[in-house]
Amino acid sequence: MDMKNILIDSNDKDLEDYSMYGTSTKKMLNMLILDILKEHSDSEHRLIQQDIIGLLDSEYGATCERRAVKNNITSLQEMGYDIVADKGYYLRKREFSDAELRLMIDSIFTSGAITDKEAHQLVKKLEKFSNKYFKAHVSHIHSASSGKNAENQNVMESIAAIDTAISKGKKISFSYLQFAPDKKLHPKRNIRYVVSPYQMICSKGKYYLIGNYDAYDDVSHYRLDRITDVEILKDARKPLKTIKGMENGLNIAEHIAEHVYMFSGESQHFKFRANENLMDTIVDNFGKDIRVNYGEDNDIVVDLKCNSDAFFYWIMQYGKYTEVLEPKSMRERIKKAALDVLNKYK
């Protein structure tokens, strides 16, 4: 809405609607003053009535009297806006606190799911929920993005299409990308994937689609930053309860804990011994739905349920500090992998 060059006459008791805005000038003045408080005020930067009058003139070409400023601020307070009147005026509560905005901005710039360009566009939108002082504090982030964000330029379009398909209960088809030796993304296969989509989730800074590949009866995971050219099909997706392992629905927290690296396939129970110093890492990766008992010295014995491939790759990272106790098949798999590594370095 263009609010420039609006003339406010606070003495006119019979203000008529401006047809171009569809509202009265009195209500418009409320909006202008609220915008000024949002952009220019906080507890450290309070605005007196003359400041507000000056900003109305310089930013919107609007004029009003001191009495009108006070009356409209009172009106805004009655409408529920938390405007403090103490040695000036400032807006105390907003949709998001500065700490909440900073957390979201940091999350966006450290996400691997969207491009740097899209990250900057999102942050610009979030900045509108604070004031110019907050924008100044985070301006350096704009020039210090990691450059590690996704290279797929169509992530947002893919998310929108997938969200629509999930809402409508339809299957989708798409091309799935992977990096080639030229360090560029190329289709993984020449054929398009046909998938029944159920949920989009975030795990370890990456976003995934949980769905069922049409030719199989279990769930698969697809990186959203690898999906492109999404088409919503006319066919209804498979009911979730007909998918292997999903008979009782999809528990997101449990699913993420059992699929540490988003590998597909069934989960099974594992028991392993670990140094107690790994407890933070274990909870970070598998959640709190695990059983832990004290072992000898500084060791703990952990019981959990996890996808087999995900558990294998996790346990290999901490081989020096862990020992798998059950099942025997996983012990043998790790032994073979360790011997293969040893042979390479002989």
C-alpha positions in Angstrom: 0.0 0.0 0.0 1.4 3.4 -1.0 0.9 5.8 1.9 2.9 8.7 0.5 1.4 12.2 0.3 -1.5 11.7 2.6 -2.9 14.9 4.3 -4.3 14.4 7.8 -6.6 17.1 9.2 -7.1 16.2 12.9 -9.8 18.9 13.3 -12.1 17.4 10.7 -14.8 15.5 12.6 -16.5 14.3 9.5 -13.7 12.5 7.7 -14.8 10.7 4.6 -13.3 7.5 3.2 -10.5 7.7 0.6 -11.8 5.5 -2.1 -8.2 4.6 -3.3 -7.5 3.1 0.2 -10.9 1.9 1.2 -10.5 3.3 4.7 -10.9 6.6 6.5 -8.0 9.0 7.1 -8.4 8.5 10.8 -7.8 4.8 10.5 -5.0 5.5 8.0 -3.2 7.8 10.6 -3.4 4.8 13.1 -1.6 2.7 10.5 1.0 5.3 9.7 1.9 5.9 13.4 2.0 2.1 14.0 4.4 1.7 11.1 6.6 4.4 12.5 6.7 2.8 15.9 7.5 -0.5 14.4 10.4 0.9 12.3 11.9 3.5 14.5 11.2 2.6 18.1 12.3 0.3 20.9 13.1 0.6 24.6 16.4 2.2 23.7 14.9 4.6 21.1 11.8 6.3 22.3 9.9 8.7 20.1 8.3 11.9 21.5 5.2 13.4 19.8 7.3 15.8 17.7 9.5 12.9 16.5 6.4 11.1 15.2 5.0 14.3 13.6 8.4 14.8 11.8 8.5 11.2 10.6 4.9 11.4 9.4 5.9 14.4 7.3 9.3 13.1 6.0 8.2 9.5 5.3 4.6 9.8 4.2 4.0 13.5 3.4 1.3 13.5 6.1 0.7 16.3 8.6 -1.1 16.2 12.0 -1.2 17.9 15.4 0.3 16.7 18.6 -3.2 16.0 20.0 -3.9 13.7 17.1 -0.7 11.7 17.8 -1.7 11.1 21.4 -5.3 10.2 20.5 -4.2 7.7 17.9 -1.6 6.1 20.1 -4.3 5.7 22.8 -6.5 4.1 20.1 -3.8 1.7 19.1 -3.3 0.7 22.8 -7.0 0.1 23.1 -6.7 -2.1 20.0 -4.2 -4.3 21.9 -0.9 -2.9 20.7 1.7 -2.9 23.5 2.8 0.7 23.1 4.7 2.1 26.2 4.2 5.8 27.0 7.1 6.7 29.3 9.5 9.5 28.3 8.3 9.0 24.8 6.6 6.1 23.0 7.9 2.8 21.8 6.4 -0.5 20.6 7.3 -3.1 23.3 5.9 -6.4 21.9 6.1 -7.5 18.3 5.2 -10.6 16.3 8.7 -11.9 17.0 11.4 -10.8 19.4 14.8 -9.9 18.2 16.2 -13.1 19.6 13.5 -15.2 17.8 14.2 -13.3 14.5 18.0 -13.8 14.9 17.4 -17.6 15.5 15.3 -17.8 12.3 17.8 -15.8 10.3 20.8 -17.9 11.5 18.8 -21.1 10.7 18.1 -19.8 7.2 21.7 -19.0 6.4 23.0 -22.3 7.8 20.3 -24.3 5.9 21.5 -26.4 3.0 18.0 -26.6 1.5 17.8 -23.3 -0.3 20.1 -21.1 -2.4 21.9 -18.1 -1.1 19.6 -15.9 -3.2 16.5 -17.4 -1.7 18.0 -17.2 1.8 18.6 -13.4 1.4 15.1 -12.9 0.1 13.6 -14.7 3.1 15.7 -12.8 5.6 14.6 -9.5 4.0 11.0 -10.5 4.7 11.8 -11.4 8.3 13.5 -8.1 8.9 10.2 -6.4 8.3 9.0 -7.8 11.6 11.6 -5.7 13.5 13.0 -2.1 13.4 15.9 -0.4 11.7 18.1 -0.9 14.6 17.8 -4.7 14.4 18.4 -4.5 10.7 21.7 -2.7 11.3 22.8 -5.3 13.8 22.3 -8.2 11.3 23.3 -6.4 8.1 26.8 -8.0 8.2 25.2 -11.5 7.9 24.0 -10.6 4.4 27.6 -10.3 3.2 28.8 -13.3 5.1 26.6 -16.2 4.0 28.5 -19.4 3.8 28.0 -20.1 0.1 27.2 -23.7 1.1 23.5 -23.4 0.3 21.8 -25.6 -2.2 22.5 -25.1 -5.9 19.1 -26.2 -7.1 17.3 -23.0 -8.0 13.8 -24.5 -7.9 13.5 -25.5 -4.2 10.8 -23.1 -3.3 8.7 -24.1 -6.3 9.1 -27.8 -5.4 8.1 -27.2 -1.8 4.9 -25.4 -2.9 4.0 -28.1 -5.4 4.6 -30.9 -3.0 2.6 -29.1 -0.2 -0.3 -28.8 -2.6 0.0 -32.5 -3.6 0.0 -33.6 0.1 -3.0 -31.4 0.8 -4.9 -32.9 -2.1 -3.7 -36.5 -1.5 -2.2 -36.8 -5.0 0.9 -38.5 -6.3 3.7 -36.5 -7.8 6.4 -37.0 -10.4 9.8 -35.3 -10.5 13.4 -35.5 -11.6 15.9 -36.3 -8.9 19.3 -34.7 -9.0 22.8 -35.7 -7.9 26.3 -34.3 -8.2 28.5 -35.6 -11.0 32.3 -35.3 -11.2 31.9 -31.9 -12.9 30.5 -30.7 -9.5 27.2 -29.9 -11.1 23.8 -31.4 -10.5 22.4 -33.8 -13.1 19.4 -36.2 -13.1 20.2 -39.3 -11.2 18.1 -41.4 -13.7 16.7 -40.8 -17.1 13.2 -41.7 -15.9 11.0 -39.5 -13.6 10.3 -40.6 -10.1 6.6 -41.3 -9.2 6.0 -40.9 -5.5 3.1 -40.7 -3.0 4.1 -37.8 -0.8 3.2 -37.8 2.9 5.4 -35.3 4.8 8.3 -32.9 4.5 10.7 -32.9 7.5 14.0 -31.3 8.6 16.8 -33.4 9.8 20.4 -32.2 10.5 19.9 -29.0 8.5 18.5 -30.8 5.4 14.9 -31.0 4.3 13.4 -34.3 3.1 10.3 -35.6 1.5 8.9 -38.7 3.1 7.1 -40.7 0.4 6.5 -44.0 -1.2 8.2 -44.8 -4.5 5.5 -46.2 -6.7 7.2 -49.5 -7.5 7.8 -50.4 -3.8 5.7 -50.8 -0.6 7.9 -49.0 1.9 8.8 -45.3 2.6 11.7 -43.5 0.9 13.4 -40.2 1.7 14.2 -37.6 -0.9 16.3 -34.4 -0.4 14.2 -31.4 -1.3 17.2 -29.6 -2.7 17.6 -32.5 -5.1 14.0 -32.5 -6.3 13.1 -30.5 -9.4 10.4 -30.1 -12.1 7.6 -31.4 -9.8 4.3 -32.3 -11.5 1.2 -33.1 -9.5 -0.5 -36.1 -11.0 -4.2 -36.9 -11.2 -3.8 -40.3 -9.4 -4.6 -40.5 -5.7 -1.6 -41.3 -3.5 -1.4 -44.6 -1.7 -3.1 -44.6 1.7 -0.4 -44.2 4.4 -1.6 -47.2 6.4 -0.9 -49.5 3.4 2.8 -48.6 3.5 5.1 -51.0 5.2 5.9 -49.7 8.7 3.3 -47.0 8.6 0.3 -49.1 9.6 -0.1 -46.9 12.7 0.6 -43.6 11.0 3.8 -41.5 10.9 5.3 -40.4 14.1 7.8 -37.6 13.0 10.0 -37.5 16.1 10.3 -41.3 16.2 10.9 -41.5 12.5 13.7 -39.0 12.6 15.3 -40.8 15.5 15.2 -44.1 13.8 16.5 -42.7 10.5 19.6 -40.7 11.5 20.8 -40.2 8.0 17.5 -40.6 6.3 18.2 -44.1 4.9 15.2 -46.0 3.9 14.4 -49.6 5.1 13.2 -51.2 8.2 14.4 -50.5 11.7 15.7 -53.0 14.3 16.9 -53.1 17.9 20.6 -52.6 18.7 22.5 -52.8 21.9 26.0 -51.3 22.2 28.5 -50.3 24.8 29.9 -46.7 24.7 31.9 -44.3 26.7 29.5 -42.1 28.8 31.0 -39.0 27.3 29.1 -39.9 24.1 25.8 -39.5 25.8 25.2 -36.0 24.4 25.9 -37.3 20.9 23.7 -40.3 21.4 20.7 -38.2 22.5 21.3 -35.6 19.7 21.1 -38.4 17.1 18.6 -40.9 18.5 16.5 -38.8 20.9 15.5 -39.8 24.5 13.4 -42.8 23.5 16.3 -45.1 24.4 17.3 -47.4 27.3 20.6 -46.6 29.1 22.2 -48.7 31.8 25.6 -48.2 33.5 28.3 -50.6 32.5 31.9 -51.0 33.8 34.0 -48.0 34.7 32.9 -45.1 32.5 30.9 -47.1 30.1 27.2 -47.2 29.4 25.1 -49.8 27.6 22.5 -48.4 25.2 19.4 -50.1 23.8 17.7 -48.4 20.8 15.7 -48.9 17.6 17.2 -47.6 14.4 17.5 -48.1 10.7 20.3 -50.7 10.1 22.3 -48.6 7.5 21.9 -45.4 9.6 23.1 -47.2 12.7 26.1 -48.8 10.9 27.3 -45.5 9.5 26.8 -43.8 12.9 28.6 -46.4 14.9 31.5 -46.5 12.4 32.2 -42.8 13.3 32.7 -43.7 16.9 34.3 -47.1 16.6 37.1 -46.2 19.0 34.6 -45.5 21.8 31.9 -48.1 21.1 31.3 -51.8 20.8 28.1 -53.3 19.3 26.8 -56.1 21.5 23.7 -57.1 19.6 22.7 -58.3 17.0 25.5 -60.6 15.9 24.9 -59.7 12.2 25.8 -56.0 12.9 29.0 -57.1 14.8 30.0 -59.1 11.8 29.2 -56.3 9.4 31.4 -53.8 11.4 34.2 -56.4 11.7 34.3 -56.8 8.0 34.2 -53.1 7.3 37.0 -52.5 9.8 39.2 -55.2 8.2 38.5 -53.7 4.8 39.7 -50.3 6.0 42.8 -51.9 7.7 43.7 -53.6 4.4 43.7 -50.4 2.6 46.2 -48.9 4.9 48.6 -51.8 5.2 
